[in-house]
Amino acid sequence: MTLKAKAAPGARLLTPTDHTLIMIDFQSQMAFATKSIDASLLRTNAALVANAAAGFGVSTILTTVAEKSFSGPMFSEVTAPFPGKALLDRTSMNTWEDEAVIAEVNAISKSRIVLAGLWTGVCIVGPALSAIDQGFEVFVITDASGDISTEAHERAVTRMVQAGAQPITALQYLLEMQRDWARGETYEMTTGVAKQFGGAYGLGITYAKTMFGASEGH
């Protein structure tokens, strides 16, 4: 049998409308002990994810743990792209055990879940394994998550991958939803987010557009 290729995306690629993004516990108290990733890079990557999700209109849940009594406010970089959005505060370390969060997941009703947050080995492993157990397809944005050590983060990612979760990165998340530079309705948003939060890649976009008026869609 000869396979015949066609110009079409694979079904396993993410799209803006096929998943729920859950951003978990991006809070001061959680960040203080995070050592697997530099705090400034973590904030940048979290901002990239949040701005990408807001720009593409992704169904998004923002959740905190003990915000007022212990862990502090969620990073402004995460909340700013969603003005007026309520944060779901929990007592449970496992987001998937919180009734309010699950009610929102069910109201959105998407079979794919994308997770990012602190800490990887507790607050991301918990919902990842729980969602997989209930039949959801799970993706974890590993560079927008962190833990108290590199060992803790890596073991958590390995454990989730072995259970069936798919690891991705923040920039990959943004570009996978754009996928075609000819998509003019989101082109400026995508390159704008990349320029602001995409590190060296963002610098490259700024340089090319400033010096040559470059545009990937032409």
MDTraj code that builds the backbone (N, CA, C; nanometers):
import mdtraj as md
import numpy as np

residues = "MET THR LEU LYS ALA LYS ALA ALA PRO GLY ALA ARG LEU LEU THR PRO THR ASP HIS THR LEU ILE MET ILE ASP PHE GLN SER GLN MET ALA PHE ALA THR LYS SER ILE ASP ALA SER LEU LEU ARG THR ASN ALA ALA LEU VAL ALA ASN ALA ALA ALA GLY PHE GLY VAL SER THR ILE LEU THR THR VAL ALA GLU LYS SER PHE SER GLY PRO MET PHE SER GLU VAL THR ALA PRO PHE PRO GLY LYS ALA LEU LEU ASP ARG THR SER MET ASN THR TRP GLU ASP GLU ALA VAL ILE ALA GLU VAL ASN ALA ILE SER LYS SER ARG ILE VAL LEU ALA GLY LEU TRP THR GLY VAL CYS ILE VAL GLY PRO ALA LEU SER ALA ILE ASP GLN GLY PHE GLU VAL PHE VAL ILE THR ASP ALA SER GLY ASP ILE SER THR GLU ALA HIS GLU ARG ALA VAL THR ARG MET VAL GLN ALA GLY ALA GLN PRO ILE THR ALA LEU GLN TYR LEU LEU GLU MET GLN ARG ASP TRP ALA ARG GLY GLU THR TYR GLU MET THR THR GLY VAL ALA LYS GLN PHE GLY GLY ALA TYR GLY LEU GLY ILE THR TYR ALA LYS THR MET PHE GLY ALA SER GLU GLY HIS".split()
xyz = np.array([
    [0.0848, -0.1202, 0.0000],
    [0.0000, 0.0000, 0.0000],
    [0.0878, 0.1245, 0.0000],
    [0.0622, 0.2150, -0.0916],
    [0.1374, 0.3388, -0.1006],
    [0.0622, 0.4512, -0.0310],
    [0.1290, 0.5143, 0.0642],
    [0.0667, 0.6263, 0.1338],
    [0.0636, 0.7494, 0.0452],
    [-0.0426, 0.8253, 0.0540],
    [-0.0546, 0.9482, -0.0232],
    [-0.0695, 1.0658, 0.0724],
    [0.0241, 1.1568, 0.0673],
    [0.0209, 1.2734, 0.1554],
    [-0.0789, 1.3766, 0.1054],
    [-0.1310, 1.4542, 0.1993],
    [-0.2172, 1.5665, 0.1610],
    [-0.1836, 1.6866, 0.2489],
    [-0.2071, 1.8043, 0.1966],
    [-0.1730, 1.9276, 0.2682],
    [-0.2799, 1.9572, 0.3727],
    [-0.2688, 1.8915, 0.4875],
    [-0.3665, 1.9072, 0.5949],
    [-0.2973, 1.8839, 0.7286],
    [-0.3397, 1.9542, 0.8347],
    [-0.2761, 1.9369, 0.9658],
    [-0.3145, 1.8050, 1.0303],
    [-0.2250, 1.7516, 1.1113],
    [-0.2542, 1.6304, 1.1858],
    [-0.3548, 1.6561, 1.2966],
    [-0.4332, 1.5573, 1.3255],
    [-0.5390, 1.5714, 1.4259],
    [-0.4839, 1.5934, 1.5658],
    [-0.3576, 1.5593, 1.5899],
    [-0.3011, 1.5725, 1.7240],
    [-0.2488, 1.7130, 1.7526],
    [-0.2482, 1.7993, 1.6509],
    [-0.2068, 1.9375, 1.6724],
    [-0.3166, 2.0148, 1.7439],
    [-0.2757, 2.1056, 1.8305],
    [-0.3719, 2.1899, 1.9017],
    [-0.4271, 2.2991, 1.8106],
    [-0.5527, 2.3351, 1.8332],
    [-0.6131, 2.4513, 1.7688],
    [-0.6725, 2.5395, 1.8787],
    [-0.7003, 2.6652, 1.8501],
    [-0.7540, 2.7534, 1.9549],
    [-0.8882, 2.7093, 2.0116],
    [-0.9645, 2.6309, 1.9366],
    [-1.1005, 2.5978, 1.9799],
    [-1.1166, 2.4568, 2.0353],
    [-1.0090, 2.3789, 2.0403],
    [-1.0270, 2.2372, 2.0767],
    [-0.9819, 2.2025, 2.2177],
    [-0.9465, 2.3037, 2.2986],
    [-0.8936, 2.2712, 2.4308],
    [-0.9283, 2.3780, 2.5336],
    [-0.9141, 2.3401, 2.6594],
    [-0.9236, 2.4319, 2.7722],
    [-0.7849, 2.4485, 2.8322],
    [-0.7413, 2.5719, 2.8465],
    [-0.6149, 2.6022, 2.9137],
    [-0.6431, 2.6282, 3.0607],
    [-0.5706, 2.5600, 3.1490],
    [-0.5826, 2.5845, 3.2926],
    [-0.4470, 2.6319, 3.3439],
    [-0.4415, 2.7560, 3.3909],
    [-0.3191, 2.8139, 3.4452],
    [-0.3311, 2.8131, 3.5970],
    [-0.2358, 2.7465, 3.6616],
    [-0.2508, 2.7063, 3.8013],
    [-0.1435, 2.7675, 3.8919],
    [-0.1855, 2.8408, 3.9920],
    [-0.1006, 2.8811, 4.1068],
    [0.0252, 2.9581, 4.0677],
    [0.0124, 3.0474, 3.9705],
    [0.1221, 3.1388, 3.9418],
    [0.1179, 3.2494, 4.0471],
    [0.1673, 3.2162, 4.1678],
    [0.1553, 3.3028, 4.2842],
    [0.2908, 3.3204, 4.3529],
    [0.3028, 3.4289, 4.4263],
    [0.4312, 3.4643, 4.4872],
    [0.4872, 3.3538, 4.5749],
    [0.4072, 3.3025, 4.6671],
    [0.4556, 3.2026, 4.7609],
    [0.5039, 3.0767, 4.6888],
    [0.4378, 3.0409, 4.5811],
    [0.4790, 2.9235, 4.5043],
    [0.6086, 2.9527, 4.4282],
    [0.6207, 3.0769, 4.3801],
    [0.7388, 3.1125, 4.3002],
    [0.8643, 3.1252, 4.3844],
    [0.8505, 3.1652, 4.5116],
    [0.9682, 3.1842, 4.5968],
    [1.0548, 3.0587, 4.6028],
    [0.9922, 2.9430, 4.6092],
    [1.0664, 2.8169, 4.6251],
    [1.0960, 2.7484, 4.4925],
    [1.0510, 2.8048, 4.3823],
    [1.0737, 2.7423, 4.2515],
    [1.2188, 2.7630, 4.2082],
    [1.2893, 2.6530, 4.1831],
    [1.4314, 2.6592, 4.1487],
    [1.4635, 2.5951, 4.0131],
    [1.3686, 2.5260, 3.9532],
    [1.3972, 2.4561, 3.8269],
    [1.4020, 2.5514, 3.7087],
    [1.3524, 2.6742, 3.7242],
    [1.3533, 2.7735, 3.6183],
    [1.3689, 2.9102, 3.6831],
    [1.4433, 2.9976, 3.6197],
    [1.4610, 3.1325, 3.6701],
    [1.3262, 3.2039, 3.6770],
    [1.3037, 3.2791, 3.7836],
    [1.1739, 3.3423, 3.8052],
    [1.1355, 3.4376, 3.6924],
    [1.2323, 3.5118, 3.6411],
    [1.2008, 3.6059, 3.5337],
    [1.1621, 3.5329, 3.4058],
    [1.2286, 3.4217, 3.3774],
    [1.1936, 3.3433, 3.2591],
    [1.0573, 3.2773, 3.2765],
    [1.0304, 3.2294, 3.3970],
    [0.8997, 3.1710, 3.4255],
    [0.7894, 3.2730, 3.4019],
    [0.8078, 3.3945, 3.4516],
    [0.7072, 3.4992, 3.4345],
    [0.6894, 3.5331, 3.2865],
    [0.7992, 3.5381, 3.2128],
    [0.7909, 3.5678, 3.0700],
    [0.7151, 3.4592, 2.9956],
    [0.7472, 3.3334, 3.0252],
    [0.6810, 3.2223, 2.9565],
    [0.5333, 3.2139, 2.9930],
    [0.5024, 3.2394, 3.1201],
    [0.3623, 3.2405, 3.1617],
    [0.2868, 3.3525, 3.0906],
    [0.3504, 3.4677, 3.0775],
    [0.2884, 3.5796, 3.0064],
    [0.2663, 3.5457, 2.8600],
    [0.3630, 3.4774, 2.7991],
    [0.3481, 3.4365, 2.6593],
    [0.2255, 3.3468, 2.6426],
    [0.2120, 3.2498, 2.7318],
    [0.0991, 3.1568, 2.7244],
    [-0.0330, 3.2305, 2.7435],
    [-0.0388, 3.3169, 2.8456],
    [-0.1628, 3.3884, 2.8744],
    [-0.2020, 3.4800, 2.7593],
    [-0.1064, 3.5516, 2.7051],
    [-0.1363, 3.6419, 2.5945],
    [-0.1733, 3.5665, 2.4673],
    [-0.1088, 3.4526, 2.4445],
    [-0.1453, 3.3696, 2.3296],
    [-0.2888, 3.3202, 2.3425],
    [-0.3230, 3.2709, 2.4613],
    [-0.4576, 3.2188, 2.4838],
    [-0.5620, 3.3284, 2.4671],
    [-0.5366, 3.4453, 2.5252],
    [-0.6310, 3.5555, 2.5130],
    [-0.6439, 3.6002, 2.3679],
    [-0.5315, 3.6080, 2.2978],
    [-0.5328, 3.6523, 2.1591],
    [-0.6079, 3.5590, 2.0665],
    [-0.5988, 3.4295, 2.0935],
    [-0.6673, 3.3304, 2.0098],
    [-0.8068, 3.2958, 2.0626],
    [-0.8468, 3.3560, 2.1743],
    [-0.9790, 3.3275, 2.2291],
    [-0.9933, 3.1880, 2.2864],
    [-0.8853, 3.1349, 2.3421],
    [-0.8877, 3.0008, 2.4012],
    [-0.9693, 3.0016, 2.5309],
    [-1.0502, 2.8999, 2.5516],
    [-1.1215, 2.8835, 2.6783],
    [-1.0190, 2.8651, 2.7898],
    [-1.0178, 2.9554, 2.8861],
    [-0.9110, 2.9581, 2.9861],
    [-0.9675, 2.9642, 3.1276],
    [-0.9084, 2.8861, 3.2165],
    [-0.9408, 2.8886, 3.3583],
    [-0.8166, 2.9335, 3.4341],
    [-0.8325, 3.0334, 3.5199],
    [-0.7233, 3.0790, 3.6055],
    [-0.7581, 3.0390, 3.7482],
    [-0.6682, 2.9665, 3.8128],
    [-0.6992, 2.9178, 3.9474],
    [-0.5809, 2.9389, 4.0419],
    [-0.6133, 2.9711, 4.1655],
    [-0.5132, 2.9956, 4.2689],
    [-0.5397, 2.9032, 4.3870],
    [-0.4415, 2.8946, 4.4767],
    [-0.4606, 2.8186, 4.6008],
    [-0.4346, 2.9118, 4.7186],
    [-0.5290, 2.9186, 4.8102],
    [-0.5163, 2.9999, 4.9321],
    [-0.4625, 3.1387, 4.9011],
    [-0.5252, 3.2058, 4.8065],
    [-0.4737, 3.3354, 4.7602],
    [-0.4648, 3.4382, 4.8726],
    [-0.5683, 3.4513, 4.9515],
    [-0.5721, 3.5569, 5.0527],
    [-0.4993, 3.5203, 5.1816],
    [-0.4914, 3.3905, 5.2109],
    [-0.4390, 3.3495, 5.3415],
    [-0.2937, 3.3038, 5.3398],
    [-0.2391, 3.2704, 5.2193],
    [-0.1046, 3.2145, 5.2207],
    [-0.0240, 3.2437, 5.0942],
    [-0.0765, 3.2116, 4.9765],
    [0.0060, 3.2075, 4.8557],
    [0.0173, 3.3395, 4.7813],
    [-0.0711, 3.4342, 4.8091],
    [-0.0611, 3.5645, 4.7461],
    [-0.1286, 3.5706, 4.6096],
    [-0.1254, 3.6882, 4.5466],
    [-0.1958, 3.7089, 4.4206],
    [-0.1297, 3.6375, 4.3033],
    [-0.2091, 3.6110, 4.2024],
    [-0.1565, 3.5525, 4.0792],
    [-0.0728, 3.6576, 4.0061],
    [0.0307, 3.6112, 3.9344],
    [0.1169, 3.7013, 3.8584],
    [0.0310, 3.7940, 3.7722],
    [0.0631, 3.9231, 3.7742],
    [-0.0111, 4.0188, 3.6911],
    [0.0070, 3.9888, 3.5426],
    [0.1202, 3.9284, 3.5065],
    [0.1431, 3.8919, 3.3660],
    [0.0406, 3.7904, 3.3171],
    [-0.0107, 3.7093, 3.4088],
    [-0.1092, 3.6074, 3.3723],
    [-0.2503, 3.6647, 3.3716],
    [-0.2807, 3.7503, 3.4675],
    [-0.4171, 3.8030, 3.4776],
    [-0.4440, 3.9186, 3.3806],
    [-0.3414, 3.9960, 3.3459],
    [-0.3616, 4.1157, 3.2625],
    [-0.4300, 4.0878, 3.1288],
    [-0.3976, 3.9779, 3.0588],
    [-0.4637, 3.9525, 2.9309],
    [-0.6119, 3.9171, 2.9442],
    [-0.6589, 3.8931, 3.0681],
    [-0.7982, 3.8533, 3.0917],
    [-0.8652, 3.9507, 3.1892],
    [-0.8804, 4.0760, 3.1512],
    [-0.9349, 4.1750, 3.2452],
    [-1.0756, 4.1369, 3.2927],
    [-1.0927, 4.1453, 3.4233],
    [-1.2227, 4.1156, 3.4812],
    [-1.2525, 3.9687, 3.5015],
    [-1.1617, 3.8816, 3.4602],
    [-1.1858, 3.7374, 3.4733],
    [-1.1711, 3.6940, 3.6182],
    [-1.2687, 3.6204, 3.6672],
    [-1.2637, 3.5716, 3.8052],
    [-1.1605, 3.4610, 3.8199],
    [-1.0881, 3.4629, 3.9319],
    [-0.9942, 3.3565, 3.9632],
    [-1.0640, 3.2567, 4.0549],
    [-1.0473, 3.1296, 4.0258],
    [-1.1074, 3.0258, 4.1090],
    [-1.0073, 2.9850, 4.2169],
    [-1.0339, 3.0232, 4.3403],
    [-0.9419, 2.9937, 4.4506],
    [-0.9789, 2.8604, 4.5145],
    [-0.8768, 2.7817, 4.5505],
    [-0.8979, 2.6466, 4.5996],
    [-0.8305, 2.6274, 4.7348],
    [-0.8679, 2.5180, 4.7996],
    [-0.7906, 2.4671, 4.9123],
    [-0.7156, 2.3412, 4.8712],
    [-0.7624, 2.2737, 4.7677],
    [-0.7020, 2.1468, 4.7245],
    [-0.5741, 2.1712, 4.6459],
    [-0.4718, 2.0906, 4.6717],
    [-0.3503, 2.0975, 4.5912],
    [-0.3762, 2.0485, 4.4491],
    [-0.4647, 1.9510, 4.4354],
    [-0.5008, 1.8967, 4.3047],
    [-0.6205, 1.9743, 4.2507],
    [-0.5979, 2.0554, 4.1503],
    [-0.7034, 2.1355, 4.0897],
    [-0.8228, 2.0507, 4.0478],
    [-0.7975, 1.9278, 4.0051],
    [-0.9031, 1.8406, 3.9538],
    [-0.9962, 1.7912, 4.0648],
    [-0.9632, 1.8177, 4.1895],
    [-1.0499, 1.7812, 4.3004],
    [-1.1347, 1.8992, 4.3489],
    [-1.1247, 2.0125, 4.2803],
    [-1.2012, 2.1305, 4.3188],
    [-1.3309, 2.1377, 4.2380],
    [-1.4434, 2.1424, 4.3078],
    [-1.5738, 2.1374, 4.2404],
    [-1.5970, 2.2566, 4.1486],
    [-1.5533, 2.3750, 4.1890],
    [-1.5746, 2.4938, 4.1062],
    [-1.4964, 2.4854, 3.9758],
    [-1.3726, 2.4379, 3.9838],
    [-1.2920, 2.4217, 3.8628],
    [-1.3544, 2.3178, 3.7707],
    [-1.3961, 2.2051, 3.8271],
    [-1.4546, 2.0987, 3.7460],
    [-1.5863, 2.1435, 3.6833],
    [-1.6633, 2.2240, 3.7545],
    [-1.7862, 2.2783, 3.6965],
    [-1.7546, 2.3636, 3.5741],
    [-1.6462, 2.4403, 3.5825],
    [-1.6048, 2.5230, 3.4684],
    [-1.5538, 2.4367, 3.3533],
    [-1.4756, 2.3340, 3.3856],
    [-1.4280, 2.2412, 3.2820],
    [-1.5468, 2.1790, 3.2091],
    [-1.6462, 2.1363, 3.2838],
    [-1.7637, 2.0731, 3.2236],
    [-1.8476, 2.1726, 3.1446],
    [-1.8539, 2.2974, 3.1908],
    [-1.9296, 2.3990, 3.1176],
    [-1.8631, 2.4307, 2.9844],
    [-1.7303, 2.4342, 2.9843],
    [-1.6565, 2.4585, 2.8598],
    [-1.6672, 2.3386, 2.7668],
    [-1.6571, 2.2188, 2.8247],
    [-1.6812, 2.0927, 2.7532],
    [-1.5867, 2.0688, 2.6362],
    [-1.4573, 2.0742, 2.6656],
    [-1.3544, 2.0403, 2.5664],
    [-1.2811, 1.9151, 2.6150],
    [-1.2477, 1.8268, 2.5232],
    [-1.1856, 1.6996, 2.5611],
    [-1.0345, 1.7093, 2.5788],
    [-0.9772, 1.8225, 2.5415],
    [-0.8335, 1.8438, 2.5574],
    [-0.8092, 1.9468, 2.6673],
    [-0.7113, 1.9178, 2.7523],
    [-0.6741, 2.0062, 2.8621],
    [-0.5264, 2.0419, 2.8474],
    [-0.4956, 2.1716, 2.8526],
    [-0.3574, 2.2187, 2.8520],
    [-0.3284, 2.2807, 2.9881],
    [-0.2191, 2.2371, 3.0506],
    [-0.1862, 2.2790, 3.1874],
    [-0.0539, 2.3546, 3.1920],
    [-0.0483, 2.4534, 3.2807],
    [0.0777, 2.5211, 3.3128],
    [0.0656, 2.5762, 3.4537],
    [0.1767, 2.5724, 3.5300],
    [0.1688, 2.6295, 3.6636],
    [0.2751, 2.5798, 3.7594],
    [0.2534, 2.6102, 3.8856],
    [0.3458, 2.5771, 3.9944],
    [0.2729, 2.4935, 4.0999],
    [0.3385, 2.3955, 4.1593],
    [0.4613, 2.3343, 4.1163],
    [0.4295, 2.2154, 4.0272],
    [0.5234, 2.1804, 3.9399],
    [0.5003, 2.0738, 3.8441],
    [0.4662, 1.9415, 3.9113],
    [0.5402, 1.9081, 4.0176],
    [0.5264, 1.7772, 4.0802],
    [0.4050, 1.7611, 4.1686],
    [0.3335, 1.8690, 4.1934],
    [0.2148, 1.8616, 4.2791],
    [0.0937, 1.9161, 4.2037],
    [0.0987, 2.0436, 4.1733],
    [-0.0193, 2.1127, 4.1203],
    [-0.0425, 2.0896, 3.9708],
    [0.0559, 2.0321, 3.9018],
    [0.0356, 1.9955, 3.7614],
    [0.0188, 1.8441, 3.7478],
    [0.0997, 1.7676, 3.8195],
    [0.0831, 1.6215, 3.8175],
    [-0.0578, 1.5813, 3.8604],
    [-0.1091, 1.6442, 3.9648],
    [-0.2414, 1.6078, 4.0165],
    [-0.3504, 1.6155, 3.9105],
    [-0.3742, 1.7330, 3.8501],
    [-0.4785, 1.7416, 3.7483],
    [-0.4449, 1.6643, 3.6207],
    [-0.3167, 1.6562, 3.5850],
    [-0.2798, 1.5833, 3.4631],
    [-0.3188, 1.4364, 3.4739],
    [-0.2765, 1.3713, 3.5826],
    [-0.3071, 1.2292, 3.5992],
    [-0.4563, 1.2066, 3.6192],
    [-0.5214, 1.2987, 3.6890],
    [-0.6647, 1.2843, 3.7134],
    [-0.7453, 1.3001, 3.5850],
    [-0.7092, 1.3987, 3.5045],
    [-0.7803, 1.4209, 3.3779],
    [-0.7585, 1.3048, 3.2812],
    [-0.6350, 1.2561, 3.2736],
    [-0.6063, 1.1405, 3.1875],
    [-0.6889, 1.0207, 3.2313],
    [-0.6977, 1.0003, 3.3617],
    [-0.7742, 0.8878, 3.4158],
    [-0.9216, 0.8953, 3.3768],
    [-0.9709, 1.0173, 3.3543],
    [-1.1109, 1.0362, 3.3171],
    [-1.1319, 1.0476, 3.1666],
    [-1.0268, 1.0214, 3.0899],
    [-1.0410, 1.0142, 2.9453],
    [-1.0047, 1.1400, 2.8690],
    [-0.9549, 1.2434, 2.9371],
    [-0.9148, 1.3665, 2.8689],
    [-0.7751, 1.3506, 2.8082],
    [-0.7511, 1.4249, 2.7020],
    [-0.6175, 1.4327, 2.6421],
    [-0.5479, 1.5524, 2.7051],
    [-0.4276, 1.5315, 2.7572],
    [-0.3609, 1.6336, 2.8371],
    [-0.2284, 1.6762, 2.7742],
    [-0.2069, 1.8064, 2.7737],
    [-0.0813, 1.8664, 2.7303],
    [-0.0267, 1.9483, 2.8470],
    [0.1046, 1.9490, 2.8649],
    [0.1675, 2.0249, 2.9730],
    [0.2718, 2.1189, 2.9132],
    [0.2589, 2.2476, 2.9436],
    [0.3567, 2.3458, 2.8951],
    [0.4715, 2.3478, 2.9957],
    [0.5755, 2.2751, 2.9640],
    [0.6788, 2.2460, 3.0643],
    [0.7650, 2.3667, 3.1001],
    [0.7862, 2.4607, 3.0079],
    [0.8692, 2.5763, 3.0419],
    [0.7863, 2.6936, 3.0952],
    [0.6570, 2.6707, 3.1145],
    [0.5734, 2.7649, 3.1882],
    [0.5255, 2.6981, 3.3168],
    [0.6048, 2.6039, 3.3630],
    [0.5813, 2.5333, 3.4891],
    [0.7157, 2.5213, 3.5603],
    [0.7124, 2.4995, 3.6908],
    [0.8383, 2.4876, 3.7642],
    [0.8175, 2.4186, 3.8968],
    [0.9302, 2.3786, 3.9571],
    [0.9234, 2.3057, 4.0835],
    [1.0409, 2.3464, 4.1721],
    [1.0483, 2.2862, 4.2902],
    [1.1476, 2.3272, 4.3887],
    [1.2899, 2.2850, 4.3522],
    [1.3033, 2.1978, 4.2520],
    [1.4341, 2.1583, 4.2014],
    [1.4177, 2.1086, 4.0582],
    [1.5286, 2.1057, 3.9845],
    [1.5259, 2.0503, 3.8493],
    [1.4842, 1.9042, 3.8533],
    [1.5361, 1.8318, 3.9539],
    [1.5000, 1.6906, 3.9684],
    [1.3487, 1.6745, 3.9855],
    [1.2893, 1.7545, 4.0711],
    [1.1455, 1.7443, 4.0955],
    [1.0656, 1.7732, 3.9690],
    [1.1052, 1.8767, 3.8960],
    [1.0354, 1.9130, 3.7723],
    [1.0476, 1.8025, 3.6677],
    [1.1688, 1.7538, 3.6466],
    [1.1911, 1.6534, 3.5423],
    [1.1223, 1.5210, 3.5745],
    [1.1278, 1.4805, 3.7030],
    [1.0599, 1.3560, 3.7394],
    [0.9082, 1.3702, 3.7198],
    [0.8562, 1.4875, 3.7499],
    [0.7128, 1.5105, 3.7318],
    [0.6742, 1.5030, 3.5844],
    [0.7547, 1.5655, 3.4992],
    [0.7261, 1.5619, 3.3553],
    [0.7340, 1.4188, 3.3037],
    [0.8365, 1.3463, 3.3466],
    [0.8495, 1.2061, 3.3046],
    [0.7285, 1.1247, 3.3476],
    [0.6861, 1.1429, 3.4709],
    [0.5705, 1.0692, 3.5223],
    [0.4450, 1.0990, 3.4399],
    [0.4226, 1.2252, 3.4054],
    [0.3052, 1.2620, 3.3265],
    [0.3130, 1.2080, 3.1847],
    [0.4318, 1.2154, 3.1249],
    [0.4494, 1.1631, 2.9892],
    [0.4246, 1.0119, 2.9871],
    [0.4750, 0.9421, 3.0877],
    [0.4525, 0.7974, 3.0945],
    [0.3044, 0.7640, 3.1072],
    [0.2270, 0.8553, 3.1651],
    [0.0833, 0.8340, 3.1805],
    [0.0058, 0.8747, 3.0551],
    [0.0755, 0.9437, 2.9614],
    [0.0097, 0.9803, 2.8367],
    [0.0010, 1.1284, 2.8083],
    [0.0503, 1.2137, 2.8993],
    [0.0491, 1.3579, 2.8743],
    [0.1522, 1.3930, 2.7673],
    [0.1262, 1.5023, 2.6954],
    [0.2152, 1.5466, 2.5888],
    [0.2828, 1.6770, 2.6303],
    [0.4166, 1.6789, 2.6404],
    [0.4873, 1.8008, 2.6807],
    [0.5057, 1.8957, 2.5626],
    [0.4822, 2.0244, 2.5858],
    [0.5061, 2.1270, 2.4859],
    [0.5705, 2.2462, 2.5558],
    [0.6108, 2.3468, 2.4786],
    [0.6689, 2.4680, 2.5358],
    [0.5784, 2.5868, 2.5070],
    [0.6070, 2.6983, 2.5742],
    [0.5245, 2.8179, 2.5604],
    [0.5234, 2.8700, 2.4170],
    [0.6413, 2.8844, 2.3573],
    [0.6473, 2.9354, 2.2199],
    [0.5839, 2.8369, 2.1224],
    [0.6044, 2.7084, 2.1463],
    [0.5408, 2.6067, 2.0635],
    [0.3890, 2.6207, 2.0696],
    [0.3360, 2.6476, 2.1887],
    [0.1915, 2.6650, 2.2065],
    [0.1399, 2.7786, 2.1183],
    [0.2074, 2.8922, 2.1229],
    [0.1681, 3.0071, 2.0411],
    [0.1722, 2.9739, 1.8920],
    [0.2844, 2.9193, 1.8464],
    [0.3030, 2.8973, 1.7031],
    [0.2185, 2.7821, 1.6501],
    [0.1888, 2.6845, 1.7340],
    [0.1045, 2.5735, 1.6901],
    [-0.0377, 2.6207, 1.6623],
    [-0.0832, 2.7206, 1.7373],
    [-0.2176, 2.7708, 1.7113],
    [-0.2219, 2.8625, 1.5893],
    [-0.1123, 2.9314, 1.5599],
    [-0.1077, 3.0139, 1.4376],
    [-0.0881, 2.9260, 1.3138],
    [0.0162, 2.8465, 1.3141],
    [0.0499, 2.7442, 1.2145],
    [0.0720, 2.7934, 1.0722],
    [0.0024, 2.8944, 1.0293],
    [0.0178, 2.9449, 0.8924],
    [0.0305, 3.0970, 0.8991],
    [0.1438, 3.1489, 0.8511],
    [0.1656, 3.2933, 0.8564],
    [0.0676, 3.3686, 0.7674],
    [0.0006, 3.2991, 0.6762],
    [-0.0976, 3.3648, 0.5906],
    [-0.2309, 3.3889, 0.6616],
    [-0.2454, 3.3406, 0.7848],
    [-0.3670, 3.3678, 0.8619],
    [-0.3621, 3.5108, 0.9132],
    [-0.4090, 3.6004, 0.8279],
    [-0.3950, 3.7428, 0.8544],
    [-0.4666, 3.7924, 0.9774],
    [-0.5766, 3.7265, 1.0173],
    [-0.6555, 3.7760, 1.1303],
    [-0.5820, 3.7641, 1.2633],
    [-0.4850, 3.6736, 1.2721],
    [-0.4096, 3.6586, 1.3969],
    [-0.2594, 3.6816, 1.3777],
    [-0.2187, 3.7210, 1.2578],
    [-0.0758, 3.7377, 1.2296],
    [-0.0116, 3.8440, 1.3197],
    [-0.0718, 3.9628, 1.3266],
    [-0.0126, 4.0709, 1.4051],
    [-0.0115, 4.0369, 1.5532],
    [-0.1179, 3.9714, 1.5995],
    [-0.1219, 3.9313, 1.7399],
    [-0.0114, 3.8311, 1.7704],
    [0.0038, 3.7305, 1.6856],
    [0.1039, 3.6266, 1.7086],
    [0.2450, 3.6837, 1.7081],
    [0.2779, 3.7630, 1.6073],
    [0.4121, 3.8204, 1.6025],
    [0.4322, 3.9222, 1.7138],
    [0.3257, 3.9910, 1.7537],
    [0.3356, 4.0857, 1.8638],
    [0.3666, 4.0174, 1.9957],
    [0.2993, 3.9063, 2.0221],
    [0.3262, 3.8287, 2.1434],
    [0.4688, 3.7731, 2.1392],
    [0.5094, 3.7249, 2.0226],
    [0.6453, 3.6708, 2.0084],
    [0.7508, 3.7789, 2.0288],
    [0.7264, 3.8972, 1.9755],
    [0.8220, 4.0067, 1.9920],
    [0.8358, 4.0465, 2.1385],
    [0.7253, 4.0464, 2.2113],
    [0.7286, 4.0914, 2.3498],
    [0.7815, 3.9858, 2.4454],
    [0.7469, 3.8600, 2.4202],
    [0.7771, 3.7553, 2.5179],
    [0.8614, 3.6403, 2.4616],
    [0.8967, 3.6453, 2.3344],
    [0.9615, 3.5324, 2.2690],
    [1.1122, 3.5320, 2.2714],
    [1.1740, 3.6093, 2.3592],
    [1.3191, 3.6057, 2.3744],
    [1.3922, 3.6408, 2.2458],
    [1.4956, 3.5616, 2.2133],
    [1.5778, 3.5886, 2.0955],
    [1.4964, 3.5803, 1.9666],
    [1.3998, 3.4898, 1.9627],
    [1.3133, 3.4810, 1.8443],
    [1.2374, 3.6126, 1.8248],
    [1.1880, 3.6689, 1.9355],
    [1.1193, 3.7972, 1.9276],
    [1.2098, 3.9088, 1.8792],
    [1.3352, 3.9083, 1.9238],
    [1.4325, 4.0063, 1.8751],
    [1.4526, 3.9933, 1.7247],
    [1.4553, 3.8689, 1.6771],
    [1.4719, 3.8446, 1.5341],
    [1.3557, 3.8999, 1.4532],
    [1.2354, 3.8834, 1.5043],
    [1.1177, 3.9377, 1.4356],
    [1.1264, 4.0902, 1.4300],
    [1.1610, 4.1517, 1.5439],
    [1.1728, 4.2977, 1.5485],
    [1.2772, 4.3470, 1.4497],
    [1.3916, 4.2796, 1.4448],
    [1.4997, 4.3190, 1.3539],
    [1.4557, 4.3089, 1.2082],
    [1.3973, 4.1941, 1.1737],
    [1.3593, 4.1715, 1.0340],
    [1.2526, 4.2709, 0.9885],
    [1.1577, 4.3000, 1.0728],
    [1.0508, 4.3921, 1.0355],
    [1.1009, 4.5364, 1.0289],
    [1.1915, 4.5711, 1.1197],
    [1.2440, 4.7072, 1.1218],
    [1.3394, 4.7327, 1.0059],
    [1.4275, 4.6369, 0.9803],
    [1.5324, 4.6575, 0.8806],
    [1.4861, 4.6301, 0.7373],
    [1.3965, 4.5306, 0.7211],
    [1.3622, 4.4864, 0.5856],
    [1.2120, 4.4912, 0.5581],
    [1.1340, 4.5278, 0.6581],
    [0.9899, 4.5247, 0.6390],
    [0.9404, 4.3831, 0.6110],
    [1.0084, 4.2852, 0.6706],
    [0.9788, 4.1444, 0.6393],
    [0.8431, 4.1040, 0.6921],
    [0.7815, 4.0066, 0.6230],
    [0.6540, 3.9501, 0.6665],
    [0.6475, 3.8070, 0.6212],
    [0.6288, 3.7151, 0.7172],
    [0.6332, 3.5728, 0.6860],
    [0.5179, 3.5287, 0.5952],
    [0.4108, 3.6061, 0.5925],
    [0.2935, 3.5639, 0.5170],
    [0.2976, 3.5970, 0.3687],
    [0.4058, 3.6600, 0.3221],
    [0.4127, 3.6999, 0.1810],
    [0.5227, 3.6227, 0.1086],
])
top = md.Topology()
chain = top.add_chain()
for i, resn in enumerate(residues, 1):
    res = top.add_residue(resn, chain, resSeq=i)
    for name in ("N", "CA", "C"):
        top.add_atom(name, md.element.get_by_symbol(name[0]), res)
traj = md.Trajectory(xyz[None], top)
